[in-house]
Amino acid sequence: GSAEGCVGLLLPSMAKCWAEACQLAEACLEDHHYFEAVQKVNGSIEEFEGALKSKPGWEALDDGQLVTRPKEFVDQHGGKLEQTDKEDLAHLYGVRATVLAALGGLRRAVVEAQAAYDLVGSDAAKDALARFSEALRKQQSEAAETEAAAEAKKVPATVLTGFLGSGKTTLLNNILRNRQGKRIAIIENEFGEVGIDDALISFREDLGSENIIEMNNGCICCTVRGDLIEGLKNILRRTKEKGQILDAVVIETTGLADPAPVAQTFFADDFIQSRMVLDGIVTVVDAKHVVQHLQEEKPEGVENEAVEQLAFADRILLNKCDLVEEAYLDEVEAEIRQINKVAPIVRTTNSEVAVDGVLGIRAFSLDRVLETDAEFLSDAQEHMHDQTVTSVGITTEGECDLEKLNQWLGVLLKEKGVDIFRMKGVLAVQGVADKFVFQGIHMIFTGKPLKPWAQGEERSNRMIFIGRNLDRGELETGFRGCLAA
């Protein structure tokens, strides 16, 4: 592609502590293992930085500056480097530029190549910078049609995220209802030991079981990321075997997922990277409750997932607008803009939006993400969930007494509603032929019939509570007290 042959910066001496990682990066680059190459060259630059900080006068250098802010480093400190150090660092930046270009991050590749040229001013560095700049110009012009055609053959994937209870599954059902013949595959991830959303997804029969993958044994952004890669590969293989062409894959994350590691999946695996393209990250926001989650203080080292979900969004659906005044919506949008200044915000009720507003939008930009999170492609990033947030799943036979259920939930939400981020369930209610679906977010609770129980299907109850400091025994005892005698 446009990145081939752009290193062009000869290393004067490889007898350095960081040299081995650099050689491995170049070998990975040659074998087209670009994500692995990023890890190796980043490690090499970090080792270079460590060696530099061991020298007199460099002890106060900011950690990670060489990797995350190359231009700033060269502008501030480049003149103080010894000539051999300049040449070595220029080579490392040249390698990193080539890898980023191969992954599609041409704008950042130009930054790296510019840093290399500013360090050494050689003809090789100048030629490399010129090649990357020209490749970027072509990417941004009509000359990129051939590349665009190749990208168009890849299956677009949409990451559907948003905090607990924001309306993600409702949006997914709206997409499926209005898909107008599009072939769509779904990966559904739930937080908790009892899956509920599988029963809430409409049009399951239309999609076909081979196009729905459920992952309920962990969070997609950390514990089951390998399962996500395998799930995507299975979908691609199945559709190829059937001679089908998918129009989209939609990945619905848990409400507690950080979308960054999910997005990284499309660059981390060579098989996926060559056959799929990340179309966009769509974040659904609960207008009534989002501000309290954005402003929540977390323990040290623990991410605020609601903030991360907005920071990485390419489209933001400000949902449940019917629950608040318009003046408050303006305040919420102002709060969102503190986190994400560029993603379009669409106000919705019941997650109703045109399908072409969330699918096929080609909105994800690796360059934009690298500008806000220079370590996005680092495989060493840690993601820590708030350990006080847990789930309690209840599965039991029998039928519920609706009056007892309403009474129990009313008291529960009044006393514990602040700590109950999300609750949902599919229940068998005495005297009601349909499955009864209930959903709640903090103090708000709704319930309605879904569809009749199938012939021969066992009438049973499945429910999940997600929140802070939940008492499993108390919830199980309370629910069993709602069962009809």
Phi, psi and omega per residue, in radians:
G1 nan -2.755 -3.065
S2 -1.217 -0.257 -3.075
A3 -1.569 -0.216 -3.029
E4 -1.043 2.411 3.016
G5 1.206 0.392 -3.060
C6 -1.749 0.035 3.121
V7 -1.192 -1.210 2.954
G8 0.981 0.327 -3.134
L9 -2.104 1.896 -3.021
L10 -1.329 2.285 3.126
L11 -1.434 2.133 -3.073
P12 -1.202 -0.596 -3.123
S13 -2.613 2.204 -3.124
M14 -1.689 0.136 -3.121
A15 -1.457 1.047 -3.099
K16 -2.228 2.738 -3.080
C17 -1.108 -0.470 -3.067
W18 -1.692 -0.048 -2.968
A19 -1.144 -0.645 -3.077
E20 -1.086 -0.768 3.131
A21 -1.107 -0.611 3.111
C22 -1.167 -0.745 3.104
Q23 -1.087 -0.704 3.107
L24 -1.129 -0.668 3.109
A25 -1.069 -0.755 -3.128
E26 -1.193 -0.587 3.079
A27 -1.171 -0.731 3.094
C28 -1.101 -0.680 3.121
L29 -1.076 -0.759 3.141
E30 -1.120 -0.585 -3.134
D31 -1.551 0.097 3.131
H32 1.139 0.468 3.028
H33 -1.677 1.325 -2.914
Y34 -1.222 -0.708 -3.112
F35 -1.120 -0.741 3.099
E36 -1.110 -0.650 3.120
A37 -1.090 -0.663 3.099
V38 -1.045 -0.804 -3.123
Q39 -1.047 -0.749 -3.085
K40 -1.182 -0.790 -3.093
V41 -1.247 -0.601 3.052
N42 -1.069 -0.776 3.114
G43 -1.077 -0.657 3.137
S44 -1.141 -0.750 3.120
I45 -1.148 -0.667 3.111
E46 -1.112 -0.700 3.106
E47 -1.162 -0.673 3.078
F48 -1.048 -0.785 3.139
E49 -1.066 -0.741 3.118
G50 -1.066 -0.730 3.125
A51 -1.144 -0.671 -3.135
L52 -1.142 -0.725 -3.099
K53 -1.218 -0.264 3.092
S54 -1.405 -0.173 3.141
K55 -1.516 2.601 3.118
P56 -1.012 2.349 3.094
G57 1.615 -0.147 -3.106
W58 -1.968 0.106 -3.023
E59 -1.090 -0.523 -3.043
A60 -1.545 0.094 -3.128
L61 -1.062 2.352 -3.136
D62 -1.071 2.353 3.073
D63 -1.085 2.295 3.040
G64 1.431 -0.013 -3.068
Q65 -1.102 -0.640 -3.104
L66 -1.147 -0.569 3.132
V67 -1.427 -0.798 -2.973
T68 -1.555 -0.503 -3.053
R69 -2.365 1.136 -3.057
P70 -1.058 -0.729 -3.105
K71 -1.106 -0.785 3.138
E72 -1.054 -0.752 3.140
F73 -1.092 -0.828 -3.094
V74 -1.131 -0.721 3.132
D75 -1.089 -0.721 -3.049
Q76 -1.457 -0.664 -2.944
H77 -2.172 -0.159 -3.045
G78 -0.948 -0.659 -3.103
G79 -1.161 -0.364 -3.110
K80 -1.519 -0.197 -3.094
L81 -1.260 2.544 2.991
E82 -1.189 2.728 -3.053
Q83 -1.030 -0.730 -3.137
T84 -1.136 -0.649 3.100
D85 -1.147 -0.690 3.086
K86 -1.025 -0.810 -3.093
E87 -1.170 -0.693 3.130
D88 -1.142 -0.816 -3.121
L89 -1.160 -0.645 3.093
A90 -1.057 -0.701 3.106
H91 -1.083 -0.794 -3.137
L92 -1.062 -0.755 3.105
Y93 -1.140 -0.589 3.088
G94 -1.128 -0.734 3.104
V95 -1.112 -0.828 -3.114
R96 -1.094 -0.680 3.107
A97 -1.050 -0.751 -3.123
T98 -1.118 -0.724 3.138
V99 -1.142 -0.807 -3.126
L100 -1.092 -0.660 3.101
A101 -1.107 -0.710 3.136
A102 -1.115 -0.517 3.114
L103 -1.481 -0.103 3.122
G104 1.782 0.013 -3.136
G105 -1.595 1.102 -3.018
L106 -1.191 -0.604 -3.125
R107 -1.101 -0.760 3.106
R108 -1.219 -0.577 3.091
A109 -1.040 -0.678 3.116
V110 -1.117 -0.692 3.107
V111 -1.047 -0.785 -3.134
E112 -1.145 -0.761 -3.122
A113 -1.162 -0.619 3.088
Q114 -1.124 -0.707 3.104
A115 -1.089 -0.713 3.119
A116 -1.091 -0.784 -3.127
Y117 -1.140 -0.714 -3.140
D118 -1.123 -0.493 3.139
L119 -1.303 -0.757 -2.997
V120 -2.067 -0.425 3.106
G121 1.065 0.398 -3.086
S122 -1.415 2.863 3.096
D123 -1.096 -0.678 -3.129
A124 -1.104 -0.763 3.123
A125 -1.162 -0.663 3.118
K126 -1.135 -0.744 3.122
D127 -1.110 -0.744 3.132
A128 -1.085 -0.790 3.120
L129 -1.057 -0.735 3.139
A130 -1.110 -0.708 -3.133
R131 -1.131 -0.786 3.136
F132 -1.143 -0.722 -3.138
S133 -1.092 -0.711 3.116
E134 -1.178 -0.711 3.105
A135 -1.092 -0.688 3.108
L136 -1.148 -0.738 3.124
R137 -1.054 -0.740 3.121
K138 -1.134 -0.695 3.140
Q139 -1.065 -0.570 -3.075
Q140 -1.606 0.089 -3.119
S141 -2.200 -3.082 -3.126
E142 -1.191 -0.264 3.129
A143 -1.174 -0.130 -3.119
A144 -1.558 0.202 -3.044
E145 -1.044 -0.708 -3.134
T146 -1.110 -0.790 3.106
E147 -1.093 -0.713 -3.123
A148 -1.112 -0.644 3.119
A149 -1.131 -0.691 3.100
A150 -1.142 -0.723 3.116
E151 -1.135 -0.616 -3.100
A152 -1.125 -0.419 3.121
K153 -1.333 -0.304 3.122
K154 -1.321 2.618 3.121
V155 -1.356 2.143 3.138
P156 -1.349 2.406 3.125
A157 -2.105 2.394 3.122
T158 -2.002 2.258 3.048
V159 -1.665 2.068 -3.111
L160 -1.792 1.963 -3.047
T161 -2.305 3.092 -3.078
G162 2.551 2.649 -3.040
F163 -1.184 2.895 -3.099
L164 -0.879 2.221 3.060
G165 1.387 0.233 -3.087
S166 -1.346 -0.412 3.137
G167 2.076 0.445 -3.094
K168 -1.159 -0.834 -3.112
T169 -1.162 -0.609 3.060
T170 -1.083 -0.753 3.086
L171 -1.080 -0.779 3.139
L172 -1.027 -0.760 3.111
N173 -1.127 -0.660 3.089
N174 -1.121 -0.678 3.092
I175 -1.087 -0.815 -3.106
L176 -1.144 -0.658 -3.121
R177 -1.146 -0.592 -3.038
N178 -1.971 0.487 -3.023
R179 -1.365 -0.213 3.012
Q180 0.882 0.923 3.039
G181 1.459 -0.049 3.120
K182 -1.163 2.445 3.038
R183 -1.509 2.016 -3.071
I184 -2.180 2.347 3.007
A185 -1.904 2.647 -3.048
I186 -2.228 2.388 2.911
I187 -2.037 2.118 -3.036
E188 -1.985 2.170 -3.137
N189 -2.138 2.239 3.135
E190 -2.087 2.624 3.096
F191 -1.658 1.941 3.131
G192 2.305 2.854 -3.032
E193 -1.470 -0.190 3.133
V194 -2.056 2.093 3.138
G195 -1.444 2.301 3.113
I196 -2.042 -0.669 -3.004
D197 -1.071 -0.462 3.125
D198 -1.035 -0.599 3.116
A199 -1.368 -0.322 -3.085
L200 -1.631 -0.192 3.126
I201 -1.405 2.090 3.112
S202 -1.381 2.922 3.025
F203 1.082 0.441 3.135
R204 -1.060 -0.745 -3.102
E205 -1.126 -0.647 -3.134
D206 -1.130 -0.692 -3.085
L207 -1.237 -0.592 -3.056
G208 1.582 2.423 -3.061
S209 -1.069 -0.506 -3.103
E210 -1.223 -0.268 -3.116
N211 -1.807 0.224 3.063
I212 -2.238 2.169 3.093
I213 -2.156 2.201 -3.137
E214 -1.897 2.381 3.108
M215 -2.276 1.804 -3.065
N216 -1.998 0.175 -3.036
N217 -1.805 0.407 3.106
G218 2.744 3.067 -3.088
C219 -1.547 2.343 -3.009
I220 -1.093 -0.401 -3.073
C221 -1.492 -0.129 -3.132
C222 -2.470 -1.341 -2.931
T223 -1.190 -0.511 -3.097
V224 -2.052 0.515 -3.141
R225 -1.118 -0.630 3.071
G226 -1.071 -0.636 3.089
D227 -1.136 -0.611 3.111
L228 -1.093 -0.821 3.129
I229 -1.040 -0.791 3.140
E230 -1.133 -0.675 3.107
G231 -1.096 -0.748 3.103
L232 -1.110 -0.735 3.117
K233 -1.097 -0.727 3.128
N234 -1.073 -0.748 3.122
I235 -1.069 -0.788 -3.131
L236 -1.106 -0.739 -3.120
R237 -1.166 -0.782 -3.108
R238 -1.074 -0.785 -3.117
T239 -1.186 -0.606 3.106
K240 -1.158 -0.745 3.126
E241 -1.045 -0.613 -3.121
K242 -1.531 -0.020 -3.131
G243 1.231 0.407 -3.126
Q244 -1.665 2.690 3.050
I245 -2.040 2.094 -3.140
L246 -1.383 2.443 3.060
D247 -1.562 -0.432 -3.116
A248 -2.920 2.637 2.917
V249 -2.083 2.251 3.119
V250 -1.952 2.165 3.113
I251 -1.882 1.917 3.078
E252 -1.627 2.012 -3.105
T253 -1.475 2.962 2.987
T254 -1.225 2.830 3.112
G255 -1.210 -0.162 -3.135
L256 -1.909 0.266 -3.081
A257 -1.519 2.465 2.933
D258 -1.506 2.099 -3.063
P259 -1.228 -0.305 -3.054
A260 -1.057 -0.878 3.121
P261 -1.116 -0.508 3.092
V262 -1.181 -0.791 3.110
A263 -1.102 -0.659 -3.118
Q264 -1.070 -0.469 3.139
T265 -0.936 -0.593 -3.067
F266 -1.345 -0.065 3.057
F267 -2.048 -0.306 -3.013
A268 -1.426 -0.477 -3.070
D269 -1.983 2.174 -3.049
D270 -1.080 -0.694 -3.122
F271 -1.085 -0.807 -3.139
I272 -1.175 -0.773 -3.061
Q273 -1.082 -0.553 -3.107
S274 -1.465 -0.218 -3.052
R275 -2.131 -0.230 -3.113
M276 -2.296 2.724 3.073
V277 -2.315 2.394 3.102
L278 -1.315 1.940 -3.059
D279 -1.330 -0.720 -3.127
G280 3.055 2.783 3.036
I281 -1.880 2.023 -3.118
V282 -1.835 2.103 -3.101
T283 -1.923 2.179 3.107
V284 -1.707 2.329 -3.039
V285 -2.113 2.309 3.047
D286 -1.471 1.851 -3.032
A287 -1.006 -0.589 -3.056
K288 -1.308 -0.612 -2.976
H289 -1.996 -0.129 -2.969
V290 -1.100 -0.672 -3.051
V291 -1.076 -0.717 -3.130
Q292 -1.124 -0.562 3.114
H293 -1.341 -0.606 3.113
L294 -1.167 -0.606 -3.060
Q295 -1.606 -0.014 -3.103
E296 -1.146 2.323 3.097
E297 -1.450 2.233 -3.108
K298 -1.847 2.728 3.044
P299 -1.057 2.733 -3.121
E300 -1.016 2.316 3.114
G301 1.530 -0.112 -3.126
V302 -1.743 2.274 -3.129
E303 -1.306 2.616 2.933
N304 -1.621 1.799 -3.035
E305 -1.066 -0.606 -3.128
A306 -1.079 -0.640 3.106
V307 -1.209 -0.807 -3.128
E308 -1.055 -0.706 -3.116
Q309 -1.087 -0.618 3.101
L310 -1.371 -0.672 -3.084
A311 -1.056 -0.633 -3.077
F312 -1.660 0.058 -3.059
A313 -1.223 2.417 2.963
D314 -1.703 -0.436 3.020
R315 -2.412 2.429 3.127
I316 -2.131 2.125 3.042
L317 -1.736 1.922 3.076
L318 -1.464 1.698 -2.930
N319 -1.702 2.914 3.115
K320 1.087 0.648 -3.125
C321 -1.117 -0.347 -3.139
D322 -1.275 -0.192 -3.077
L323 -1.602 -0.134 -3.107
V324 -2.378 2.867 3.103
E325 -1.300 2.701 -3.103
E326 -1.084 -0.632 -3.141
A327 -1.078 -0.625 3.120
Y328 -1.222 -0.606 3.096
L329 -1.043 -0.658 3.094
D330 -1.096 -0.690 3.108
E331 -1.127 -0.724 3.138
V332 -1.111 -0.767 3.130
E333 -1.074 -0.678 3.113
A334 -1.101 -0.679 3.112
E335 -1.136 -0.729 3.118
I336 -1.094 -0.706 -3.097
R337 -1.178 -0.338 3.030
Q338 -1.156 -0.458 -3.063
I339 -1.752 -0.717 -3.091
N340 -2.375 1.929 -3.030
K341 -1.567 -0.192 -2.954
V342 -2.018 -0.513 -3.044
A343 -1.172 2.303 3.078
P344 -1.047 2.419 3.096
I345 -1.881 2.175 3.116
V346 -2.016 2.181 3.120
R347 -1.445 2.280 -3.088
T348 -2.400 2.816 2.957
T349 -2.198 2.364 -3.087
N350 0.977 0.522 3.090
S351 0.971 0.540 -3.122
E352 -1.488 2.064 -3.114
V353 -2.684 2.650 3.100
A354 -1.099 2.390 -3.101
V355 -1.013 -0.701 -3.112
D356 -1.274 -0.020 3.022
G357 -1.528 -0.208 -3.124
V358 -2.237 -0.355 3.093
L359 -2.022 2.548 3.128
G360 1.194 0.508 -3.048
I361 -1.615 -0.231 3.134
R362 0.792 0.873 -3.006
A363 -1.753 -0.343 -3.091
F364 -1.250 2.320 3.116
S365 -2.251 2.022 3.103
L366 -1.066 -0.682 3.134
D367 -1.058 -0.754 -3.123
R368 -1.112 -0.727 -3.134
V369 -1.132 -0.731 -3.133
L370 -1.150 -0.472 3.088
E371 -1.177 -0.615 -3.102
T372 -1.648 -0.452 -3.139
D373 -2.454 1.555 -3.053
A374 -1.104 -0.337 -3.113
E375 -1.752 0.316 -3.112
F376 -0.951 -0.680 -3.081
L377 -1.542 0.131 3.102
S378 -1.410 2.242 -3.125
D379 -1.423 -0.058 -3.059
A380 -1.682 0.025 -3.125
Q381 -1.115 2.362 3.119
E382 -1.715 2.480 3.113
H383 -2.171 2.012 -3.081
M384 -2.030 2.079 3.051
H385 -1.335 2.731 3.030
D386 -1.208 1.991 -3.041
Q387 -1.235 -0.234 3.099
T388 -1.401 -0.225 3.101
V389 -1.626 2.071 -3.093
T390 -2.338 3.096 3.074
S391 -2.200 2.608 3.034
V392 -2.191 2.036 3.121
G393 -1.826 2.428 3.137
I394 -2.234 2.204 3.051
T395 -2.233 2.174 -3.108
T396 -2.682 2.625 3.057
E397 -1.406 3.038 3.119
G398 1.796 3.137 -3.131
E399 -2.158 2.557 -3.120
C400 -1.548 2.563 2.941
D401 -1.583 1.982 -3.000
L402 -1.045 -0.663 -3.133
E403 -1.146 -0.777 3.110
K404 -1.107 -0.705 -3.127
L405 -1.082 -0.845 3.138
N406 -1.057 -0.704 -3.126
Q407 -1.148 -0.808 -3.130
W408 -1.102 -0.823 -3.123
L409 -1.128 -0.631 3.120
G410 -1.062 -0.805 3.117
V411 -1.172 -0.762 -3.119
L412 -1.021 -0.835 -3.100
L413 -1.218 -0.579 3.111
K414 -1.134 -0.719 -3.071
E415 -1.517 -0.601 -3.002
K416 -2.137 0.101 -3.002
G417 -0.978 -0.615 -3.134
V418 -1.066 -0.624 -3.082
D419 -1.584 -0.158 3.119
I420 -1.666 1.740 -3.109
F421 -1.227 -0.633 -3.014
R422 -2.745 2.440 2.947
M423 -2.532 2.528 3.131
K424 -2.778 2.721 -3.121
G425 -2.935 2.831 3.016
V426 -2.118 2.072 -2.964
L427 -2.144 2.695 2.983
A428 -1.737 1.990 -3.093
V429 -1.808 2.329 -3.108
Q430 -1.012 2.270 3.089
G431 1.404 0.055 -3.131
V432 -2.031 2.198 -3.072
A433 -1.322 -0.418 -3.089
D434 -1.585 2.729 2.926
K435 -1.125 2.432 -3.118
F436 -1.884 2.137 -3.116
V437 -1.816 2.245 3.024
F438 -2.154 2.564 3.129
Q439 -2.503 2.500 3.125
G440 -2.561 2.586 3.039
I441 -2.345 2.025 -3.076
H442 0.913 -2.069 -3.064
M443 -1.587 -0.026 -3.091
I444 -1.656 2.296 -3.049
F445 -2.443 2.314 3.057
T446 -2.360 2.684 3.074
G447 -2.616 2.513 -3.141
K448 -2.796 2.744 3.051
P449 -1.153 2.530 -3.136
L450 -1.802 -1.198 3.116
K451 -2.817 2.809 -3.091
P452 -1.093 2.630 2.990
W453 -1.142 2.434 -3.110
A454 -1.226 2.748 3.106
Q455 -0.995 2.163 3.107
G456 1.413 -0.066 3.137
E457 -1.312 2.342 -3.119
E458 -1.247 2.237 3.090
R459 -1.347 1.988 -3.104
S460 -2.513 3.121 -3.059
N461 -2.200 2.302 3.059
R462 -2.270 2.250 3.104
M463 -2.591 2.744 -3.101
I464 -2.432 2.387 3.014
F465 -2.050 2.342 3.084
I466 -2.226 2.220 -3.124
G467 3.128 -2.873 -3.068
R468 -1.796 2.345 3.052
N469 0.961 0.815 -3.132
L470 -1.342 2.506 3.110
D471 -1.810 1.805 -3.062
R472 -1.021 -0.843 -3.102
G473 -1.043 -0.738 -3.138
E474 -1.116 -0.741 -3.133
L475 -1.196 -0.748 3.138
E476 -1.116 -0.774 3.137
T477 -1.114 -0.739 3.140
G478 -1.083 -0.752 -3.116
F479 -1.202 -0.725 -3.118
R480 -1.109 -0.435 3.073
G481 -1.240 -0.201 3.114
C482 -1.615 -0.106 -3.118
L483 -1.263 2.479 3.121
A484 -1.180 2.528 -3.130
A485 -1.167 nan nan
